[in-house]
Amino acid sequence: MPRPKGSKKKKFPDIVGRVPSSPFRVSEISYQPTIKLTLKSVGRVYKSEGETLEEALNKLQISGGARAMAVLTAERGDRKVEKIINGNYAWKLFGKASPTMRMIALKKITELVGL
């Protein structure tokens, strides 16, 4: 059965990256804010943002790598986590270590922060 003349086609709301079970139930999608990272190492402060913790860690650019202990602060919405990173993990994550070591360090730091 065709729609009556003069009625307009319904437009569905634009949703970036998330698909609801029904186009009329947009409220069921929970918005997760971005993660803000702050890394403090040897008197220097580095900041980055990302949708996930791994993305935010990959955006941190430290020239020459980090060989000392560092303090990592992660914020998502109203939740704030502050952790001390061992010098070995800082070197594996931000230094010239192999990709395998980088993946291992990324997994450990993700478990440590827990966001």
Secondary structure, DSSP 8 states (H G I E B T S, - for coil): ----TT---------SS---SSTT-GGG------EEEEEEETTEEEEEEESSHHHHHHH---TT---S-EEEEEEETTEEEEEEE-HHHHHHHHSS--HHHHHHHHHHHHHHH--
